[in-house]
Amino acid sequence: MALPQLVNSHFNIDTREILVAAISERVEAPTAKEDYEFDVPAQIVSYVSGEKVGDVLVGYKAVGSVTAQVDFDAIQADSIRIEDGQTILTLPPAQFVDGFLDVTDVGLAEEAREKLAGHIGFTLMMEAQRSGQGQMLEQACDGSLFYEANEEAAKVLQTFVDSVEVSESTCELN
């Protein structure tokens, strides 16, 4: 009976993959949130045979918020470099994760509210909702929401990476 031969096999482990898995399992991505409040005009113009016969312009109030976050699950090993003992991580961009907008007619007089009951009022409210959502998202994109989400994510990951000893050959999780 022949004895089994032991084979000395070498294998490489990419410590960046370990770090990616640790981030995914141990680190919760922070969110950034911005609140908004603004006026939203809505208008319906009525035409008969191509001629304008009337229009209704109403101002609604909109209150809402948008939340953004960096998706830590989107971090890949190739977005991590280890140079001169430093871990350099390139973050994916922040994305919208949640938002809501409440459009109300609180600024309208009761008489105007009664006149707008029914189809015209519903149509105006829907137009205000669409316009308000577009305005809110535009303000979120033009503002600091994504910058704040990226900054908060960078801080959280910096704290985590500082607690982990990573080199090209080892990765110690504390």
Disulfide bonds with the S-S distance in Angstrom:
none
